[in-house]
Amino acid sequence: MKKINTIISACALILMTSISSVMADSSNFAGPYVGVTASGYGLGMSGNARSTSVDSGGTDNDVQVGEVAPVTGGEIGYAVPLGSALLIDVGASYLSGEAKLGYISDDVGSVAANVSLTMDDLVTYYIAPTLVLSDTSSLYVKVGLSEADIGVTGDVTAPGDLSGTTWAIGTRTVLESGIFIRSEAGYTEYNAISSHGKGTDQATTTAYSAEPTTAYGSISLGFRF
């Protein structure tokens, strides 16, 4: 994570130091916009499941899951010009995707100990300093607050929803008609989550914890008004 943050910080520095040498018109990119997004998401969770039984005590199991899947969504935002070559882009995006961390207990007689956590509905609120390279192309870095829903199955309590920070870098090309194409690569690290058995009379209960992360590449097609 530190390496990624360093790279993105260096890119931001390059953007800021290059502004004085770039002659372009930021008004071609300014204003409200909407878009649709297609992304390839790598969704990963590393976790631990502890199964506690009145007969055999407790056992710990490390659980790893990784999933790469295409997801789709949309975005809406507003780009504010700060000069001839610099804008601040503020917006929000939504992606519909899912990753599941599942655990099956060794106690075959206790179905209640079989649990899974599902992560879906990713929403990001972002700000993106943008450098205009020409009348049609721009380069930006993005930082955002990302949230995702968490669902559970099994005899466990539901944890709180996920939240984390997204870092990304990308390009945006705007045509005279207002149609734009955006390409972006980024990374999100979410807060750790945990879930525990409800404490019923079942012979086996399970405690669950995980640290979800995502890495993605996306293409957006939209319209600037």
N, C-alpha and C positions, 0 to 999 in steps of 0.2 A: 504493500500500500504506500509506504514512504517513497519508493522508487517512482510509482505512478504520479504521486503528488508532485515530486520534484520535476518530472518531465513536463507536466501540465503548467507548473509555475514558470518553468523556463520558456515555454511557448507563450505564456501571457506576457512575460518580459519582452520577448521579441516583438510581440504585437505593439506594445506601448512605445518601444524605442523606435519602431519603424514608421510611426504615424507621420512624423514631420516630412518624410521623404516620399510619401504616397500622395498622388494627386488624383482624386476620384470624387464622385458625387454620391454622398450617403443618402440623398433623398430618394434614389432609386430603390433603396431597401427599407426606408422608413414607413411607419404606419402599421395598421392591424393586418393580421394574416391568419389563415386557417390551413390545415394540411392533414393528409392521411399518411400513416407511417407503416412500413414493413420492416421488421427487425429479426435478426438472428440472435437469440438470447442463450447464453450459457448460464444456467441456474445451478448453483451448488450449495449444499448444506453439509457441514460436518457436525455430528451430534453424538450424544451419549444417551443410552437407555438403561435405566437401572430397574431390574425386575425384582420385587420383594415378595417372598412367599413365606407363609407361616410354617411350611414344612422344610424348606431348604435354605432359608435365609435370603441374602441378596446377591445378585450377580450383575456385573456391569458389562455393557456391550457398546463398543464404538460403532457408530453408524455413519457411513459416507454415501452421499448420493450426488450424482451429476447428471444434468439433462440439458441437451441442446435442442431447441425447438424454435420454429418460426412463430412469431406473434405479430399481431396487427393492432393498430390503434389510431389515435388522432392527436393533434396539437392545435393550440390556439395561443396567440401572443401579440405583442406590440413592440416594434422597434423604434426607439427614440434616438434621433440624431444628436450628437454632441459636437459636431463639426463636419468638415467636408469628408473626413475619412474614418470617423469613429461613431459607433452606435452602441446603445445599451439595449439588449433584447430581453424582454421580460415575458414569460409565458408559462404554460402548463401543458403537460402531455399525459395521455392515458394509454396503457398497453394491456391487452388481455392475454395472459399467459399463465401457466401453472407448473409448479414443481412440488413433488411429494416426497417427504421423508417418512418411510414406513418401518415398523419393527414388529416382528412376530416372536412372541415369547416362546421359550423352550418348554414351558408348561403347557402341553397340548390340551390339558383339561380345563384351561382357563382362557376362554376366548376374550374375556374382558381385558386381559393384559396385552392384546394385540392392538396397537395404536398407530396412527399416522397423523402428520401435520402437513397441511397443504397451503402453499403460498400462491396467491393470484391477485389480479386487479392492481397493477402497478401504476401509481400516479406520481408524477414529478413536477414540482414547482421550481422554476429555474430563472437564473439571470445569466446572460451571456454577453460579455464585452466583445464587440465585433469590429474587426479592421476591414475596411473596404479596400480591395486590391485593384478593382477596375469598376467600370460602370455596371458590370454584370456579375462580378464575383466577389466573395468576401470570405474571411477566415475568422473563426471565433473559438473561444474557450468558454466552457459552461460549468457552473456549479449549481447544484440544486438540492432541495429537500425531497426525498422520495419516501413514499408510503406504500404498503401492501397489506392486503387482508390475509389473515391466518384462520384456517379452519381445522378442526380436529375430528377424528373418529376414534371410538374406543372409550374406555372407562377412565377418562382424564379430564381435567378442567381445561377450559379454553384459555390460551395465553392472550396477551394484548397484541394488537396489530403491530406490524413492523414499521420502523422508521430508520432512515439512514441518509448518508450523503452521497450524491452522485457527482463525479468529475468526468468531463468529456471534452473533446476537441472535434471540430468539424468545419465543413465548407458549405456555403450557400450561394447558389447561382440563380439570379432573377432575370427573367426575360422582359422585353418591353411590354408584353401583354399583361404582366403581373404574375404569371406562373413562375414558380420557383422549384428548384430541386435542392434538397439538403442531404448531405452525407455526414454521418457522425459515428464516432467510436467512443465508448465510455465504460465506466466501472462504478458499481455501487456496493458499499459495504453496510449491511444492516446491523441493528442492535441484536444482541443475543436474546433468545427466547427460551422459555421453559414451561413445562406443563407437568402436573402431578396427578397421581391417582386420587379419585374422589373419596377414598376411604370407606368403600362399601364393604360388605361381608364376603366379597370374592376371595378365593384362596390366594390369588396373585394380583398385585397392583404394580403399576409401572410409573416411574418418573422419567421425564423426557427433557432434553435440552439440545439446542442447535444454534449454529451461527451461519445464517444465510448470506451468500454473496452472489452478485451477478456481474457478468461482463457482456457487452453487446456491441453489435454494429448495426446501423439502421440507415434506411433511405426514406426520405419524405418527399411527397409531391403535394404542392399546395398553391395557394393564390394569395398575393398581397393586394389589398384593396387601395 
